Amino acid sequence: MDQVLTQSPTKVVGPDDGKLGFLGTIGVRFMIDGSETGGGFSLVEHPMSPRALAAPLHRHMNEDEYSFVLQGRMGALLGDEVLEARPGDLVFKPRGQWHTFWNASDQPTRILEIIAPAGFEQFFERLSDMGGVTAVSPEALGTLCAEYALEMDPGSVCRPG
C-alpha cells in the first residue's frame, strides 16, 4: 500500500512578517510554529536592545534550542561556559542544560531561535500576552514555567533595590 504524505503549503516569511511580541526584556517575532512543521520545530526571531539580558538562568526539559546570530554579538552562559557569538555563528543549547543569553554589545542584536521539538513558542506567546516577564507576578510566571517544563532561577539576576 502506498503511503500518502501530507505537506504543509510553502511559505515565505519576509522581514516584516510574523506576529511581534515583547517578553519583558527582549522582543520576539513569530516566524514558523509547530502547526506548520508537524511539531518538529518552531522558529522565532529575538531582537535584543543593547546589553539586554534575555532571561534569568533557566533550563528546558523538553526542547533543544539553536541560536543563529544575524546581527550584533550574543553572549551566553551554557552550563559553566561563557561564550560570545557573532553573525553567522550557531549556538546549541541542549535540553536539560542551565543557560542564559544576552546582547553582548552596545548595538542592537538579532538572533534566530530554532526550538525543537516545537511547542515552546506558545510559552513566548502567552508570556508576551501577559505583558512580559517584568509585568507578570512571580506566581503566574511559576505556573507558566511549570506548564512548559521550564525551570527558571529568578535569583540569578540582581535586581536594583
N, C-alpha and C positions, 0 to 999 in steps of 0.2 A: 504494500500500500504506500502510495506517495504521501509524504508529509507536507502539509501546507504551511508555509511560513508567512506570518503576518509582518508587515513592515510599517513602521511609522512613516508619515509623509516627510519628504525632505524639508529642510528648514534652514534658512539663513538668518542669523541674528546679527543685525547691524550694530554699529557703535552706539546708537541711540535707542536701541530696542531693549525690551525687558522691563519688568516692574522694578522700581527703585525703592529702597528702604534704608533705614538708619538703625544700627544696632546699639547706639548709645555712645560708641567711641569710634567706630568705623562705619562706612557705608556698605551696602550690598545691592548688587544688580542681579536679578534672577534671569539666567540665560537659558538653561535647559533643566527640566526637572525629571524626576523619576518616572512620571507617567509617559514621558517621551522616549525613555530608554529601556522600558521593561523593568525598571528598578535597578538597572546595572550601575548607573552613576547619575550624579547631578553636577551642574556647572554653574558657579556664581562668580561674579567679579567683586573684589573688595577694594574700593578706593579708600586710601588712608591719608589723613591730613599729616603734616609734618610732625614727627615724633609721637604719633598716636599709638597707644597700646591696643591691640585687638581685643584681648580678654585676659582675665587672670589665668594662672596656671590651670589647665584642665586636661582631661583625657576622655576619649570616646571609647566606649566598649564595643560598638557595632560597626564603626566606619574607619576607613583609612582616608587620609587627606593628602592631596598633592597640590602644592602651591607653586605656580609658574609666575615668575616676576615679569611684568610687562614694562614697568616704569619705576624708577627710583631704586631704593635699597630696602630690602626686608631683613630685619633681624629676627632671629628665632632662638628659643631655648628648647632643645629637644632632649629630654632626659637631663643629663648633666652637661650636654654640649651646647655652647653658644656659637652661632654662625651668622654670617651675613651673606645674603644672596642678592645678585644684581640682575638686570634684564637678561632674559634668556636662561636663567638658572631655574631648575626644578627642585623643590624641597619636598621630600617624602616624610609625612608624619603618620606613622603606623598606629593603628588602634591599640589602646592599652598603654601608650606612652604619654607621660606627663609632658605638656608643651605649652608654649605661648608664642606669639609673634607680634612684631611691631614695625612701624616705619622707622628705619634707622637713619633718616636724613632730615634735612630742613626743607625738603621739597616734597610735593605730593608723590605717593607711591600707589601703584595699582598692581594687584595680583589676580590671576585666575585661580580659583579654588575648585579642584575636581574632588568630589566626595563619592566614595564607593564602599558599599552599595549606596544607592540613593535613599532619601528619606529625611536626612538631617537638614536639607534645605527648608523643610517645613518648620523646624526649630527656628531658623533665621526669620522666616516669615511671621511666625507667631510672636517672637521677641520684638521684631520691628513694629508689629501692630500694637504691642503693649507699651510702646514708647522707648524701647531700648533698655539696655542693662542699667543705665543710670537712673531710669524713671520707675522701674519695677521694684516692688518690695522684695526683700530677701526671701520671704516665704514663697511668693509667687515664682521667683526665679528658681528656688529649690524644687518646687513642684514641676516646673517645666523641664529642668535638667533631668529629674528622675524619669519623666516620660520618655526621654530620648537617650537614656543610659549614658548620661554625661556627668562626670564628676568634675566639680569646679572647686578651687580653693580661693575664695574671695580674700582671705588673709594674706595672699601672696602679693597683693597690691597695696602699697602705702597710700592712705587717704590723707589729704590735708586736714588739719584739725587740731 
